[in-house]
Amino acid sequence: MSGRGGRSLYGAEGGDFSIALVGDVMLNRRISLHDEPRFLELRNILQSADAAFANLETTVRTEDEGTPTLSYATYTTMPPAMLDELKWLGINLLSAANNHAYDFNEGGVLATIGHLEKAGLAYAGLGRNLTKARAPGYYDTRNGRVALVAATTTFYPWSRAGEARPDMQGRAGINPLGFKLTYQVPPQMLDSLRGISEVLGFAKESERKRKHFYSDKEAGGGRSEEVHLLGATFVAGEAPSFTGHADAADLSGNLKWIREARRQADWVVASIHSHDFAFSSTSTAHRQSEMTDPIECVREFACKAIDEGADIVVGHGSHTVLGVEIYKGRPILYGVGNFFFQNETITAFPADSYERFELSGEATPADFLDARTDRDRKGHPSDPAFWEGVAAVCDFRERRLSRIVLHPVDSGFGYPRAQRGRPMLASGDLAKSIVQRIATLSKPFGTVVKLEGDTGVIDIP
């Protein structure tokens, strides 16, 4: 493509572009002082790409910014100075839409926004109102302008950004991609659930809500073929299962801004954060890391994002590597795994965290972390899959995806708490194992991942 009169004026006209994609960042310690060869080589991979993306799965705040929300997860927080460390590494494009963005309530959201803007980092998925949370973030490279739209399926209901009105300011928060779970059960089981709903008064509660000031959507129970019980919707079917389809308004709102990004940028990245999985995984997996099939709304979002103009869709939130799909010549990476996983060297937790494990007021952060993981015998420290990731480099030539190179990442499974959580390029058997997992999970999509040395390669025919 060239300008008027066949002139070649701008470098971006050639359509050559590369982007490095890494996963979840929970960073709270300096990294620029480290000089291990495999760490510096990873840095070189990120800096050599035109753009480098990560998911900022934390708040950025000082001690007096924000107050802790109610959560059963880790309260992730990162000093503002760590943003300079990410820039040193080569990260320049950040998703801020995830379930940890609201760990310190609206004050934490506003602090994160302020510090990201002060650092000059391009970000998306978090905003002072819903429009700003959904709008693209932009990053300029010598090979073109990059737009990022970032959403999350996993979030507290109260962390959704709210739209502004002429007579009322909006609510700061995340860009949501909500979904509705519909459970399918055999007809006789549905009759039993309907009986339970009626006997215990849930049906009458829905009736009262519909006659009061709740909308039909909020009240539930208006359709005879459905049973609404404890916030869940049940319908009749041949075998037990569930589906999780995207909320129509959330999906439409996100696609609107992807279309905007397509008109305003040379390259469009759509990011989706999700801890949610399909019935095929939730009904069979014994451990969290065995969940491998994304919930329906994730693939709905990914495919429709590409239909509307996205060049790349990158997924994260599973904290494990997942499969890769090539859809209409564009990549969907469903899970690139953890990158910085320093959620165990946070120096303070709210009282609620200690109370969960019946720890006294004299308990320390290390006491809480030991109790939560049974001294590394359960949870993330006990499972190597959570300490494996990938730096995926997508190369485009003349606007066509030509190759994806998957660089396996090792974040230190089994190492002491003070050391683990910082990524290094993996090698040997571990690198092969990570590539093999991605290859196995990509096969159902028809994607072939080849092992070349310590990397995985996807060539696009």
C-alpha positions as CSV (number, residue, x, y, z in Angstrom):
1,M,0.0,0.0,0.0
2,S,1.3,3.5,-0.8
3,G,0.1,7.0,-0.6
4,R,-1.5,9.2,-3.3
5,G,0.2,9.1,-6.6
6,G,2.0,5.8,-5.8
7,R,4.4,7.5,-3.4
8,S,6.1,5.6,-0.7
9,L,6.3,8.0,2.2
10,Y,6.1,6.2,5.6
11,G,7.9,3.2,7.1
12,A,4.7,1.7,8.2
13,E,3.5,1.3,4.6
14,G,5.4,-1.9,4.2
15,G,3.2,-3.8,6.7
16,D,6.1,-5.4,8.5
17,F,5.6,-5.6,12.2
18,S,6.5,-7.7,15.2
19,I,4.9,-7.9,18.7
20,A,6.0,-9.8,21.8
21,L,3.2,-11.0,24.0
22,V,3.8,-12.1,27.6
23,G,1.3,-12.9,30.4
24,D,0.5,-11.9,33.9
25,V,2.7,-9.4,35.7
26,M,2.7,-9.3,39.5
27,L,5.9,-7.4,40.1
28,N,7.0,-5.8,43.4
29,R,10.9,-6.0,43.3
30,R,13.6,-4.4,41.2
31,I,14.6,-6.3,38.2
32,S,17.1,-4.0,36.4
33,L,19.9,-5.1,38.7
34,H,19.9,-8.7,37.4
35,D,22.3,-9.9,34.7
36,E,21.8,-13.6,34.2
37,P,22.3,-14.4,30.5
38,R,18.9,-16.0,30.1
39,F,17.2,-13.0,31.7
40,L,19.0,-10.5,29.5
41,E,18.3,-12.7,26.5
42,L,14.6,-12.5,27.4
43,R,14.9,-8.8,27.7
44,N,16.5,-8.6,24.2
45,I,13.5,-10.6,22.8
46,L,11.1,-8.0,24.2
47,Q,13.2,-5.0,23.1
48,S,13.7,-6.3,19.6
49,A,10.0,-6.4,18.8
50,D,8.2,-3.3,17.7
51,A,5.9,-3.6,20.7
52,A,5.8,-5.7,23.8
53,F,2.6,-6.5,25.6
54,A,1.9,-7.7,29.2
55,N,-1.1,-8.0,31.5
56,L,-0.6,-5.8,34.6
57,E,-2.3,-8.0,37.1
58,T,-1.9,-5.7,40.0
59,T,-2.7,-2.2,41.3
60,V,0.0,0.5,41.1
61,R,-0.2,2.6,44.2
62,T,1.5,4.0,47.3
63,E,0.6,2.9,50.8
64,D,-1.9,5.7,51.3
65,E,-3.8,5.2,47.9
66,G,-6.9,3.1,48.0
67,T,-8.4,0.8,50.6
68,P,-8.6,-3.0,50.4
69,T,-11.8,-4.5,48.9
70,L,-13.3,-7.8,50.1
71,S,-11.4,-10.6,48.3
72,Y,-10.4,-14.2,48.8
73,A,-7.4,-13.8,46.4
74,T,-4.1,-12.1,46.9
75,Y,-4.2,-8.4,47.3
76,T,-1.7,-7.5,44.6
77,T,0.0,-4.1,44.7
78,M,3.1,-2.6,43.1
79,P,5.0,0.5,43.9
80,P,4.9,3.1,41.1
81,A,8.7,2.8,40.7
82,M,8.2,-0.7,39.3
83,L,6.7,0.8,36.1
84,D,10.2,2.1,35.2
85,E,11.5,-1.4,35.7
86,L,8.9,-2.7,33.2
87,K,10.0,0.0,30.8
88,W,13.6,-1.1,31.3
89,L,12.7,-4.6,30.4
90,G,11.0,-3.4,27.2
91,I,7.3,-3.7,28.1
92,N,5.4,-0.8,26.5
93,L,1.8,-1.9,26.1
94,L,-0.3,-3.0,29.1
95,S,-3.7,-4.5,29.7
96,A,-5.1,-3.3,33.1
97,A,-8.4,-5.2,32.9
98,N,-8.4,-8.1,35.3
99,N,-9.8,-9.3,38.6
100,H,-6.9,-7.7,40.6
101,A,-7.4,-4.2,39.2
102,Y,-10.0,-3.4,42.0
103,D,-8.1,-5.0,44.9
104,F,-7.9,-1.5,46.5
105,N,-11.3,-0.3,45.4
106,E,-11.9,2.8,43.3
107,G,-9.0,4.6,45.0
108,G,-6.7,1.9,43.8
109,V,-8.1,2.1,40.3
110,L,-7.6,5.9,40.2
111,A,-4.1,5.6,41.6
112,T,-3.2,3.0,38.9
113,I,-4.5,5.2,36.2
114,G,-2.6,8.2,37.5
115,H,0.7,6.3,37.8
116,L,0.4,4.7,34.4
117,E,-0.2,8.1,32.8
118,K,2.7,9.7,34.6
119,A,5.0,6.9,33.4
120,G,3.9,7.4,29.8
121,L,2.9,3.7,29.4
122,A,0.2,2.8,26.9
123,Y,-2.6,0.9,28.6
124,A,-6.3,-0.1,28.2
125,G,-9.1,-1.8,30.1
126,L,-9.2,0.5,33.1
127,G,-10.8,4.0,33.2
128,R,-12.4,6.7,35.1
129,N,-15.7,5.7,33.5
130,L,-16.9,2.9,31.2
131,T,-16.2,4.7,27.9
132,K,-12.6,5.4,29.0
133,A,-12.2,1.8,30.2
134,R,-13.3,0.4,26.9
135,A,-11.5,2.9,24.7
136,P,-8.2,1.8,23.1
137,G,-4.8,2.7,24.4
138,Y,-2.3,3.7,21.7
139,Y,1.4,3.1,21.3
140,D,3.5,4.5,18.4
141,T,6.2,2.5,16.8
142,R,8.4,3.0,13.7
143,N,6.3,0.4,11.9
144,G,3.0,1.8,12.8
145,R,0.6,2.9,15.5
146,V,-0.7,0.0,17.8
147,A,-4.1,0.1,19.4
148,L,-5.0,-2.1,22.4
149,V,-8.5,-2.9,23.6
150,A,-8.6,-4.9,26.9
151,A,-11.5,-6.7,28.7
152,T,-11.9,-9.2,31.4
153,T,-14.5,-11.9,32.1
154,T,-13.3,-12.4,35.7
155,F,-14.1,-9.5,38.0
156,Y,-16.0,-8.4,41.1
157,P,-19.5,-7.2,40.2
158,W,-18.7,-3.8,41.8
159,S,-15.5,-3.4,39.9
160,R,-17.3,-2.7,36.6
161,A,-16.7,0.8,35.3
162,G,-19.9,2.8,35.1
163,E,-20.9,5.0,32.3
164,A,-21.1,8.8,32.8
165,R,-24.3,10.7,32.2
166,P,-24.8,14.4,31.6
167,D,-26.1,14.7,35.2
168,M,-23.9,12.1,36.9
169,Q,-20.2,11.2,36.8
170,G,-19.2,7.7,35.9
171,R,-17.6,5.0,38.1
172,A,-14.0,4.2,37.7
173,G,-13.3,0.5,37.1
174,I,-12.5,-2.2,34.6
175,N,-13.8,-3.0,31.1
176,P,-16.1,-6.0,31.6
177,L,-17.0,-8.8,29.3
178,G,-19.7,-10.4,31.5
179,F,-21.3,-13.7,30.6
180,K,-24.3,-15.7,31.7
181,L,-24.0,-19.3,32.8
182,T,-26.9,-21.5,31.8
183,Y,-26.9,-25.0,33.3
184,Q,-28.5,-27.9,31.4
185,V,-29.9,-30.8,33.3
186,P,-32.1,-33.8,32.4
187,P,-35.9,-33.0,32.5
188,Q,-36.5,-34.9,35.7
189,M,-33.7,-33.1,37.5
190,L,-35.1,-29.8,36.3
191,D,-38.5,-30.8,37.8
192,S,-36.7,-31.5,41.1
193,L,-35.0,-28.1,41.0
194,R,-38.3,-26.4,40.3
195,G,-39.8,-28.2,43.3
196,I,-36.9,-27.0,45.5
197,S,-37.3,-23.5,44.3
198,E,-41.0,-23.5,45.1
199,V,-40.7,-25.3,48.5
200,L,-37.9,-23.0,49.8
201,G,-39.5,-19.8,48.6
202,F,-37.1,-18.9,45.8
203,A,-39.9,-18.8,43.2
204,K,-42.0,-16.5,45.3
205,E,-38.9,-14.3,45.9
206,S,-38.5,-13.9,42.1
207,E,-42.3,-13.1,41.8
208,R,-42.0,-10.4,44.5
209,K,-39.0,-8.8,42.8
210,R,-40.8,-8.7,39.4
211,K,-43.7,-6.9,41.2
212,H,-41.3,-4.5,43.0
213,F,-38.7,-2.2,41.4
214,Y,-36.4,-4.9,39.9
215,S,-36.1,-5.4,36.1
216,D,-37.2,-8.8,34.7
217,K,-33.5,-9.6,34.0
218,E,-32.6,-9.0,37.7
219,A,-35.6,-10.8,39.1
220,G,-35.4,-13.9,37.0
221,G,-37.9,-16.7,36.9
222,G,-40.1,-15.2,34.3
223,R,-39.9,-18.0,31.7
224,S,-41.6,-21.3,32.3
225,E,-38.9,-23.4,30.6
226,E,-36.2,-22.0,33.0
227,V,-35.6,-22.5,36.7
228,H,-33.7,-19.7,38.6
229,L,-32.2,-20.9,41.8
230,L,-29.5,-19.2,44.0
231,G,-28.6,-16.9,41.1
232,A,-28.2,-19.7,38.5
233,T,-30.3,-20.5,35.5
234,F,-31.3,-24.1,34.7
235,V,-32.9,-25.5,31.5
236,A,-33.8,-29.0,30.4
237,G,-31.4,-31.0,28.2
238,E,-30.2,-34.5,27.5
239,A,-27.1,-34.4,29.7
240,P,-25.7,-32.2,32.4
241,S,-23.5,-29.4,31.2
242,F,-23.3,-25.6,31.1
243,T,-22.5,-22.8,28.7
244,G,-21.2,-19.3,29.3
245,H,-22.1,-17.0,26.5
246,A,-21.0,-13.3,26.5
247,D,-23.3,-10.6,27.7
248,A,-24.7,-9.0,24.5
249,A,-24.2,-5.4,25.7
250,D,-20.7,-6.0,26.9
251,L,-19.7,-7.8,23.7
252,S,-21.2,-5.1,21.6
253,G,-19.5,-2.3,23.6
254,N,-16.1,-3.9,23.2
255,L,-16.6,-4.6,19.5
256,K,-17.5,-0.9,19.0
257,W,-14.1,0.1,20.3
258,I,-12.3,-2.5,18.3
259,R,-13.9,-1.0,15.1
260,E,-12.7,2.4,16.4
261,A,-9.2,1.1,16.9
262,R,-9.2,-0.4,13.4
263,R,-9.9,3.0,11.9
264,Q,-7.3,4.8,14.1
265,A,-4.3,2.5,14.1
266,D,-2.2,0.4,11.9
267,W,-2.3,-2.6,14.2
268,V,-5.0,-3.7,16.6
269,V,-4.5,-6.0,19.7
270,A,-7.5,-7.3,21.6
271,S,-6.7,-8.6,25.1
272,I,-9.0,-10.9,27.2
273,H,-8.4,-11.8,30.8
274,S,-10.2,-14.9,32.0
275,H,-10.1,-17.4,34.9
276,D,-13.3,-19.0,33.5
277,F,-13.4,-22.4,31.7
278,A,-15.8,-24.5,29.8
279,F,-17.8,-27.5,31.2
280,S,-15.4,-29.9,29.4
281,S,-12.7,-28.7,31.8
282,T,-14.6,-27.9,35.0
283,S,-16.3,-31.3,35.0
284,T,-13.1,-33.3,34.7
285,A,-10.1,-31.4,36.0
286,H,-8.7,-32.5,39.4
287,R,-6.3,-29.5,39.7
288,Q,-6.6,-25.9,38.6
289,S,-3.8,-26.3,36.1
290,E,-5.7,-29.1,34.3
291,M,-8.3,-26.6,33.2
292,T,-7.5,-26.0,29.5
293,D,-10.7,-25.2,27.6
294,P,-11.7,-21.5,27.7
295,I,-15.3,-20.7,28.4
296,E,-17.5,-20.0,25.4
297,C,-17.5,-16.2,25.8
298,V,-13.7,-16.0,25.4
299,R,-13.8,-17.6,22.0
300,E,-16.8,-15.6,21.0
301,F,-14.9,-12.4,21.9
302,A,-11.8,-13.5,20.2
303,C,-13.4,-14.5,16.9
304,K,-15.7,-11.5,16.7
305,A,-12.8,-9.2,17.6
306,I,-10.9,-10.5,14.5
307,D,-14.1,-10.2,12.4
308,E,-14.2,-6.5,13.4
309,G,-10.6,-5.8,12.6
310,A,-8.3,-7.1,15.4
311,D,-4.9,-8.3,14.1
312,I,-4.1,-10.3,17.3
313,V,-6.0,-11.6,20.3
314,V,-4.0,-12.4,23.4
315,G,-5.5,-14.2,26.4
316,H,-4.2,-14.5,30.0
317,G,-5.6,-15.2,33.5
318,S,-5.4,-18.9,33.5
319,H,-1.8,-18.5,34.9
320,T,-0.9,-21.5,32.6
321,V,-0.1,-21.7,28.9
322,L,-3.1,-22.7,26.7
323,G,-3.6,-23.4,23.0
324,V,-3.2,-21.2,19.9
325,E,-5.7,-20.8,17.1
326,I,-5.2,-19.2,13.7
327,Y,-8.6,-17.7,12.8
328,K,-8.9,-16.0,9.4
329,G,-5.1,-15.7,9.2
330,R,-4.9,-13.9,12.6
331,P,-3.6,-15.4,15.9
332,I,-5.6,-16.1,19.0
333,L,-3.3,-17.1,21.9
334,Y,-5.7,-18.3,24.6
335,G,-3.2,-18.3,27.4
336,V,0.4,-17.1,27.6
337,G,0.9,-18.1,31.2
338,N,2.5,-16.2,34.1
339,F,5.4,-13.8,33.5
340,F,6.3,-12.1,36.8
341,F,4.7,-14.0,39.6
342,Q,5.9,-12.2,42.7
343,N,2.6,-12.4,44.6
344,E,4.4,-13.9,47.7
345,T,6.7,-11.0,48.5
346,I,4.0,-8.5,49.1
347,T,4.7,-6.8,52.4
348,A,1.2,-6.3,53.9
349,F,-2.2,-7.9,53.7
350,P,-5.6,-6.8,55.1
351,A,-6.9,-8.2,58.4
352,D,-9.5,-10.2,56.5
353,S,-6.7,-12.3,54.9
354,Y,-5.4,-13.4,58.3
355,E,-8.8,-14.0,59.7
356,R,-9.6,-16.5,56.9
357,F,-6.9,-18.8,58.4
358,E,-7.7,-18.0,62.0
359,L,-4.4,-16.2,62.5
360,S,-3.9,-13.8,65.3
361,G,-3.3,-10.1,65.1
362,E,0.4,-10.8,65.7
363,A,0.7,-12.8,62.5
364,T,3.1,-11.6,59.8
365,P,2.7,-11.8,55.9
366,A,4.9,-14.9,55.9
367,D,2.6,-16.5,58.4
368,F,-0.4,-15.8,56.2
369,L,1.4,-17.1,53.0
370,D,2.5,-20.3,54.8
371,A,-1.0,-20.9,56.1
372,R,-2.6,-20.3,52.7
373,T,-0.3,-22.7,50.9
374,D,0.3,-25.2,53.7
375,R,4.0,-24.3,53.5
376,D,4.1,-24.7,49.7
377,R,2.3,-28.0,49.7
378,K,-0.8,-26.7,47.9
379,G,-1.8,-23.9,45.6
380,H,0.6,-22.2,43.1
381,P,3.8,-23.1,44.9
382,S,3.0,-26.8,44.6
383,D,2.3,-27.0,40.9
384,P,5.0,-26.4,38.3
385,A,2.4,-25.4,35.6
386,F,1.9,-22.0,37.3
387,W,5.6,-21.2,37.0
388,E,5.7,-21.8,33.2
389,G,4.9,-19.3,30.5
390,V,5.8,-18.1,27.1
391,A,7.0,-15.0,25.3
392,A,5.2,-15.2,22.0
393,V,6.6,-13.2,19.1
394,C,4.2,-12.6,16.2
395,D,5.8,-11.5,13.0
396,F,3.8,-9.9,10.2
397,R,5.2,-9.4,6.7
398,E,3.3,-7.1,4.3
399,R,0.4,-7.1,6.8
400,R,0.2,-10.9,6.7
401,L,1.0,-13.1,9.7
402,S,4.0,-15.1,8.7
403,R,5.3,-16.8,11.9
404,I,4.8,-17.1,15.6
405,V,7.9,-18.0,17.7
406,L,7.1,-19.3,21.2
407,H,9.9,-18.7,23.7
408,P,9.3,-20.8,26.8
409,V,9.7,-19.1,30.2
410,D,10.7,-20.5,33.5
411,S,9.7,-18.5,36.6
412,G,11.4,-20.7,39.2
413,F,9.2,-23.5,40.5
414,G,10.6,-25.0,43.6
415,Y,13.0,-22.1,44.4
416,P,12.7,-20.1,47.6
417,R,10.0,-17.5,47.9
418,A,12.6,-14.7,47.8
419,Q,13.9,-15.9,44.4
420,R,11.1,-17.4,42.4
421,G,8.6,-15.4,40.3
422,R,11.1,-13.7,38.0
423,P,11.0,-15.1,34.4
424,M,14.0,-16.6,32.6
425,L,14.2,-18.2,29.2
426,A,13.6,-21.9,29.7
427,S,15.9,-24.5,28.2
428,G,16.2,-28.3,27.8
429,D,13.5,-30.6,29.0
430,L,11.4,-27.8,30.6
431,A,11.4,-25.8,27.4
432,K,10.3,-28.9,25.4
433,S,7.6,-29.7,27.9
434,I,6.1,-26.2,27.7
435,V,6.1,-26.3,23.9
436,Q,4.6,-29.8,24.0
437,R,1.7,-28.6,26.2
438,I,1.0,-25.7,23.8
439,A,1.2,-28.0,20.8
440,T,-1.2,-30.5,22.4
441,L,-3.7,-27.8,23.3
442,S,-3.4,-26.2,19.9
443,K,-4.1,-29.3,17.9
444,P,-7.9,-29.2,18.3
445,F,-7.8,-25.8,16.5
446,G,-5.8,-27.3,13.7
447,T,-2.6,-25.4,14.7
448,V,0.7,-27.2,14.2
449,V,3.5,-26.2,16.7
450,K,7.0,-27.4,15.8
451,L,9.8,-27.7,18.3
452,E,13.0,-26.0,17.1
453,G,15.7,-26.1,19.7
454,D,14.2,-24.6,22.8
455,T,11.4,-22.8,21.0
456,G,8.1,-23.6,19.5
457,V,7.4,-22.3,16.0
458,I,4.1,-21.8,14.2
459,D,4.5,-21.2,10.5
460,I,1.6,-19.7,8.6
461,P,1.1,-21.2,5.2
